[in-house]
């Protein structure tokens, strides 16, 4: 059995840019134009996203908040 087969059997959904995952923001660092947002998605898994500073402000993102 290949690693891809095992991975696919364990997944309950496929992640894409259009999926929405409930998560809590654990770190947010703004740069000149882009922010790096680290979020916990459960079970200790961390996802890091790079988004514009404008998007951070529009979405009202903050450490400790839900995203």
N, CA, C and O atoms as a GROMACS GRO file, in nm:
protein
  268
    1UNK      N    1   0.085  -0.117   0.000
    1UNK     CA    2   0.000   0.000   0.000
    1UNK      C    3   0.090   0.123   0.000
    1UNK      O    4   0.184   0.132   0.079
    2UNK      N    5   0.062   0.218  -0.088
    2UNK     CA    6   0.145   0.338  -0.098
    2UNK      C    7   0.108   0.439   0.009
    2UNK      O    8   0.001   0.433   0.068
    3UNK      N    9   0.200   0.533   0.034
    3UNK     CA   10   0.177   0.639   0.133
    3UNK      C   11   0.056   0.723   0.094
    3UNK      O   12  -0.020   0.766   0.180
    4UNK      N   13   0.038   0.747  -0.038
    4UNK     CA   14  -0.077   0.825  -0.084
    4UNK      C   15  -0.208   0.755  -0.052
    4UNK      O   16  -0.306   0.819  -0.015
    5UNK      N   17  -0.210   0.623  -0.067
    5UNK     CA   18  -0.330   0.547  -0.036
    5UNK      C   19  -0.364   0.558   0.112
    5UNK      O   20  -0.480   0.581   0.147
    6UNK      N   21  -0.265   0.544   0.198
    6UNK     CA   22  -0.287   0.555   0.341
    6UNK      C   23  -0.336   0.695   0.374
    6UNK      O   24  -0.433   0.711   0.449
    7UNK      N   25  -0.270   0.796   0.320
    7UNK     CA   26  -0.308   0.934   0.345
    7UNK      C   27  -0.454   0.957   0.303
    7UNK      O   28  -0.529   1.021   0.376
    8UNK      N   29  -0.493   0.906   0.187
    8UNK     CA   30  -0.629   0.927   0.138
    8UNK      C   31  -0.732   0.855   0.225
    8UNK      O   32  -0.844   0.904   0.240
    9UNK      N   33  -0.696   0.740   0.283
    9UNK     CA   34  -0.789   0.667   0.368
    9UNK      C   35  -0.812   0.740   0.499
    9UNK      O   36  -0.921   0.731   0.556
   10UNK      N   37  -0.713   0.813   0.548
   10UNK     CA   38  -0.725   0.884   0.674
   10UNK      C   39  -0.798   1.016   0.661
   10UNK      O   40  -0.859   1.063   0.757
   11UNK      N   41  -0.794   1.078   0.544
   11UNK     CA   42  -0.856   1.209   0.524
   11UNK      C   43  -1.007   1.196   0.514
   11UNK      O   44  -1.059   1.104   0.451
   12UNK      N   45  -1.077   1.289   0.578
   12UNK     CA   46  -1.223   1.290   0.571
   12UNK      C   47  -1.271   1.393   0.470
   12UNK      O   48  -1.389   1.396   0.437
   13UNK      N   49  -1.181   1.477   0.422
   13UNK     CA   50  -1.212   1.576   0.320
   13UNK      C   51  -1.084   1.614   0.250
   13UNK      O   52  -0.975   1.582   0.297
   14UNK      N   53  -1.098   1.681   0.138
   14UNK     CA   54  -0.981   1.727   0.065
   14UNK      C   55  -0.966   1.876   0.089
   14UNK      O   56  -1.062   1.951   0.072
   15UNK      N   57  -0.849   1.921   0.129
   15UNK     CA   58  -0.825   2.062   0.155
   15UNK      C   59  -0.798   2.135   0.024
   15UNK      O   60  -0.727   2.085  -0.063
   16UNK      N   61  -0.854   2.250   0.010
   16UNK     CA   62  -0.827   2.337  -0.104
   16UNK      C   63  -0.842   2.481  -0.056
   16UNK      O   64  -0.884   2.506   0.057
   17UNK      N   65  -0.809   2.574  -0.143
   17UNK     CA   66  -0.822   2.716  -0.108
   17UNK      C   67  -0.966   2.752  -0.077
   17UNK      O   68  -0.991   2.853  -0.010
   18UNK      N   69  -1.061   2.675  -0.123
   18UNK     CA   70  -1.202   2.706  -0.100
   18UNK      C   71  -1.259   2.642   0.026
   18UNK      O   72  -1.367   2.680   0.070
   19UNK      N   73  -1.187   2.545   0.085
   19UNK     CA   74  -1.235   2.485   0.209
   19UNK      C   75  -1.221   2.585   0.322
   19UNK      O   76  -1.132   2.670   0.322
   20UNK      N   77  -1.310   2.572   0.418
   20UNK     CA   78  -1.300   2.655   0.536
   20UNK      C   79  -1.279   2.564   0.655
   20UNK      O   80  -1.359   2.475   0.682
   21UNK      N   81  -1.170   2.588   0.724
   21UNK     CA   82  -1.136   2.508   0.841
   21UNK      C   83  -1.147   2.597   0.964
   21UNK      O   84  -1.088   2.705   0.968
   22UNK      N   85  -1.223   2.551   1.065
   22UNK     CA   86  -1.230   2.628   1.188
   22UNK      C   87  -1.096   2.620   1.258
   22UNK      O   88  -1.041   2.511   1.276
   23UNK      N   89  -1.045   2.734   1.298
   23UNK     CA   90  -0.914   2.736   1.362
   23UNK      C   91  -0.899   2.856   1.454
   23UNK      O   92  -0.974   2.953   1.444
   24UNK      N   93  -0.801   2.847   1.544
   24UNK     CA   94  -0.770   2.956   1.636
   24UNK      C   95  -0.633   3.011   1.600
   24UNK      O   96  -0.538   2.935   1.582
   25UNK      N   97  -0.623   3.144   1.590
   25UNK     CA   98  -0.498   3.208   1.553
   25UNK      C   99  -0.403   3.206   1.672
   25UNK      O  100  -0.438   3.252   1.780
   26UNK      N  101  -0.283   3.151   1.650
   26UNK     CA  102  -0.184   3.142   1.757
   26UNK      C  103  -0.068   3.241   1.738
   26UNK      O  104   0.003   3.271   1.834
   27UNK      N  105  -0.049   3.291   1.616
   27UNK     CA  106   0.055   3.389   1.590
   27UNK      C  107   0.022   3.467   1.464
   27UNK      O  108  -0.027   3.409   1.367
   28UNK      N  109   0.048   3.595   1.465
   28UNK     CA  110   0.022   3.680   1.349
   28UNK      C  111   0.137   3.780   1.339
   28UNK      O  112   0.159   3.860   1.430
   29UNK      N  113   0.209   3.775   1.228
   29UNK     CA  114   0.321   3.867   1.206
   29UNK      C  115   0.299   3.943   1.077
   29UNK      O  116   0.295   3.884   0.969
   30UNK      N  117   0.285   4.075   1.088
   30UNK     CA  118   0.271   4.158   0.969
   30UNK      C  119   0.408   4.202   0.920
   30UNK      O  120   0.495   4.241   0.998
   31UNK      N  121   0.425   4.197   0.789
   31UNK     CA  122   0.545   4.249   0.724
   31UNK      C  123   0.509   4.379   0.654
   31UNK      O  124   0.411   4.444   0.690
   32UNK      N  125   0.588   4.417   0.555
   32UNK     CA  126   0.563   4.541   0.482
   32UNK      C  127   0.428   4.538   0.409
   32UNK      O  128   0.354   4.636   0.410
   33UNK      N  129   0.396   4.425   0.346
   33UNK     CA  130   0.270   4.413   0.273
   33UNK      C  131   0.195   4.284   0.302
   33UNK      O  132   0.074   4.276   0.279
   34UNK      N  133   0.266   4.184   0.354
   34UNK     CA  134   0.209   4.051   0.374
   34UNK      C  135   0.219   4.009   0.520
   34UNK      O  136   0.318   4.039   0.587
   35UNK      N  137   0.117   3.940   0.568
   35UNK     CA  138   0.117   3.888   0.703
   35UNK      C  139   0.125   3.736   0.699
   35UNK      O  140   0.072   3.672   0.607
   36UNK      N  141   0.191   3.678   0.798
   36UNK     CA  142   0.194   3.533   0.816
   36UNK      C  143   0.107   3.502   0.936
   36UNK      O  144   0.132   3.551   1.047
   37UNK      N  145   0.006   3.421   0.914
   37UNK     CA  146  -0.092   3.387   1.017
   37UNK      C  147  -0.078   3.239   1.048
   37UNK      O  148  -0.104   3.154   0.962
   38UNK      N  149  -0.039   3.206   1.172
   38UNK     CA  150  -0.027   3.067   1.216
   38UNK      C  151  -0.153   3.034   1.296
   38UNK      O  152  -0.190   3.105   1.389
   39UNK      N  153  -0.219   2.924   1.257
   39UNK     CA  154  -0.345   2.885   1.319
   39UNK      C  155  -0.342   2.738   1.358
   39UNK      O  156  -0.286   2.656   1.286
   40UNK      N  157  -0.403   2.706   1.472
   40UNK     CA  158  -0.418   2.567   1.514
   40UNK      C  159  -0.552   2.517   1.463
   40UNK      O  160  -0.656   2.581   1.484
   41UNK      N  161  -0.550   2.403   1.395
   41UNK     CA  162  -0.674   2.350   1.338
   41UNK      C  163  -0.724   2.228   1.413
   41UNK      O  164  -0.814   2.159   1.364
   42UNK      N  165  -0.669   2.200   1.529
   42UNK     CA  166  -0.715   2.088   1.608
   42UNK      C  167  -0.610   1.979   1.616
   42UNK      O  168  -0.536   1.957   1.520
   43UNK      N  169  -0.605   1.914   1.727
   43UNK     CA  170  -0.511   1.807   1.745
   43UNK      C  171  -0.366   1.852   1.745
   43UNK      O  172  -0.275   1.772   1.727
   44UNK      N  173  -0.345   1.982   1.764
   44UNK     CA  174  -0.210   2.036   1.765
   44UNK      C  175  -0.152   2.066   1.629
   44UNK      O  176  -0.038   2.109   1.619
   45UNK      N  177  -0.229   2.045   1.523
   45UNK     CA  178  -0.182   2.076   1.388
   45UNK      C  179  -0.183   2.226   1.365
   45UNK      O  180  -0.278   2.295   1.401
   46UNK      N  181  -0.075   2.276   1.306
   46UNK     CA  182  -0.060   2.419   1.279
   46UNK      C  183  -0.057   2.441   1.128
   46UNK      O  184   0.011   2.368   1.056
   47UNK      N  185  -0.131   2.541   1.082
   47UNK     CA  186  -0.132   2.581   0.942
   47UNK      C  187  -0.083   2.725   0.937
   47UNK      O  188  -0.127   2.808   1.016
   48UNK      N  189   0.007   2.756   0.845
   48UNK     CA  190   0.054   2.893   0.826
   48UNK      C  191   0.006   2.943   0.691
   48UNK      O  192   0.023   2.876   0.589
   49UNK      N  193  -0.055   3.061   0.692
   49UNK     CA  194  -0.104   3.122   0.569
   49UNK      C  195  -0.038   3.258   0.551
   49UNK      O  196  -0.014   3.329   0.648
   50UNK      N  197  -0.008   3.292   0.428
   50UNK     CA  198   0.043   3.424   0.394
   50UNK      C  199  -0.068   3.500   0.324
   50UNK      O  200  -0.115   3.460   0.217
   51UNK      N  201  -0.111   3.609   0.384
   51UNK     CA  202  -0.217   3.690   0.327
   51UNK      C  203  -0.177   3.837   0.337
   51UNK      O  204  -0.082   3.871   0.408
   52UNK      N  205  -0.247   3.923   0.266
   52UNK     CA  206  -0.212   4.065   0.270
   52UNK      C  207  -0.249   4.125   0.404
   52UNK      O  208  -0.340   4.079   0.472
   53UNK      N  209  -0.176   4.230   0.442
   53UNK     CA  210  -0.209   4.304   0.563
   53UNK      C  211  -0.350   4.360   0.554
   53UNK      O  212  -0.422   4.366   0.654
   54UNK      N  213  -0.390   4.402   0.436
   54UNK     CA  214  -0.525   4.455   0.414
   54UNK      C  215  -0.630   4.349   0.449
   54UNK      O  216  -0.731   4.380   0.511
   55UNK      N  217  -0.606   4.223   0.409
   55UNK     CA  218  -0.700   4.115   0.440
   55UNK      C  219  -0.707   4.091   0.590
   55UNK      O  220  -0.815   4.067   0.644
   56UNK      N  221  -0.592   4.097   0.659
   56UNK     CA  222  -0.590   4.080   0.805
   56UNK      C  223  -0.681   4.185   0.869
   56UNK      O  224  -0.763   4.154   0.955
   57UNK      N  225  -0.665   4.310   0.826
   57UNK     CA  226  -0.745   4.419   0.883
   57UNK      C  227  -0.893   4.404   0.849
   57UNK      O  228  -0.978   4.421   0.936
   58UNK      N  229  -0.925   4.373   0.723
   58UNK     CA  230  -1.065   4.356   0.681
   58UNK      C  231  -1.134   4.242   0.756
   58UNK      O  232  -1.252   4.252   0.789
   59UNK      N  233  -1.060   4.134   0.781
   59UNK     CA  234  -1.118   4.018   0.850
   59UNK      C  235  -1.115   4.032   1.002
   59UNK      O  236  -1.176   3.952   1.073
   60UNK      N  237  -1.045   4.134   1.052
   60UNK     CA  238  -1.036   4.155   1.196
   60UNK      C  239  -0.961   4.043   1.267
   60UNK      O  240  -0.996   4.007   1.379
   61UNK      N  241  -0.858   3.988   1.202
   61UNK     CA  242  -0.784   3.877   1.260
   61UNK      C  243  -0.696   3.924   1.374
   61UNK      O  244  -0.636   4.031   1.367
   62UNK      N  245  -0.688   3.843   1.480
   62UNK     CA  246  -0.604   3.874   1.596
   62UNK      C  247  -0.568   3.744   1.667
   62UNK      O  248  -0.643   3.647   1.664
   63UNK      N  249  -0.452   3.744   1.732
   63UNK     CA  250  -0.408   3.628   1.808
   63UNK      C  251  -0.514   3.593   1.913
   63UNK      O  252  -0.564   3.680   1.984
   64UNK      N  253  -0.547   3.464   1.922
   64UNK     CA  254  -0.649   3.416   2.015
   64UNK      C  255  -0.788   3.412   1.955
   64UNK      O  256  -0.878   3.350   2.010
   65UNK      N  257  -0.806   3.478   1.842
   65UNK     CA  258  -0.937   3.481   1.777
   65UNK      C  259  -0.958   3.362   1.686
   65UNK      O  260  -0.863   3.295   1.645
   66UNK      N  261  -1.082   3.336   1.654
   66UNK     CA  262  -1.116   3.231   1.559
   66UNK      C  263  -1.104   3.287   1.418
   66UNK      O  264  -1.121   3.407   1.394
   67UNK      N  265  -1.075   3.198   1.326
   67UNK     CA  266  -1.068   3.237   1.186
   67UNK      C  267  -1.144   3.137   1.103
   67UNK      O  268  -1.151   3.151   0.981
   0.00000   0.00000   0.00000
